[in-house]
Amino acid sequence: MATTALTAENFESTVQDNEIVLVDFWADWCQPCKRFSPIYEDASGRFEDVVFAKVDTEDARDLSTALQIQSIPTIMAFKKGQLVFREAGMLSGKQLDSLIGQVKELDLDAAIAEAKKQA
């Protein structure tokens, strides 16, 4: 499966209209981004039930600013439209696979209920 390019125009609908969305914030000049790209592409071919998206921070500066992206690569994971993971830095293939597994297993309703109890 190929990755989907996200912009300010399609970011919200992509995140809201899909069960699980991973977003890679990157730039062409970023060497760690270039090293992470094949890892991300490989995972996109193995997890067909996950939307793999990319945001070019140079082309989508307003979106990157709105999401407070300060370091790249940054990976965000959304489940049912909710941000459930955000981390700057490159992940290994094993780390990315683990992240995807954890997001898939996450009981979002239970996590939300627990967060409300703690608030």
Residue pairs with C-beta under 8 A, 6 or more apart in sequence:
1 44
1 45
1 47
1 48
1 52
2 44
2 52
3 24
3 40
3 41
3 44
3 52
3 53
3 54
4 14
4 51
4 52
4 53
4 54
5 53
5 54
5 55
5 56
6 14
6 23
6 53
6 54
6 55
6 60
6 63
7 55
7 59
7 60
7 63
8 60
8 62
8 63
8 66
11 55
11 63
14 21
14 51
14 53
15 21
15 23
15 78
15 81
16 81
18 51
18 78
19 49
19 79
19 80
20 49
20 50
20 51
20 77
20 78
20 79
20 100
20 103
20 104
21 50
21 51
21 53
21 77
21 78
22 40
22 50
22 51
22 52
22 53
22 75
22 76
22 77
22 78
22 99
22 100
22 103
23 53
23 54
23 55
23 75
23 76
23 77
23 78
24 33
24 36
24 37
24 40
24 52
24 53
24 54
24 55
24 73
24 74
24 75
25 54
25 55
25 57
25 64
25 67
25 69
25 72
25 73
25 74
25 75
25 76
26 33
26 36
26 37
26 54
26 55
26 56
26 57
26 72
26 73
27 33
27 56
27 57
27 58
27 72
28 34
28 56
28 58
29 58
30 72
30 73
32 72
32 73
32 89
32 90
33 72
33 73
33 90
35 90
36 73
36 90
36 91
39 91
39 92
39 93
39 96
40 52
40 54
40 96
41 52
42 93
43 52
43 93
43 96
43 97
43 100
44 50
44 52
47 100
50 100
50 104
55 63
55 64
55 69
57 64
57 69
57 72
67 76
70 88
71 88
71 89
72 88
73 88
73 89
73 90
74 86
74 87
74 88
74 89
75 85
75 86
75 87
75 91
75 96
75 99
76 83
76 85
76 86
77 83
77 84
77 85
77 86
77 99
77 100
77 103
78 84
79 103
79 106
79 108
80 108
82 108
82 112
84 103
84 106
84 108
84 111
85 99
85 102
85 103
91 99
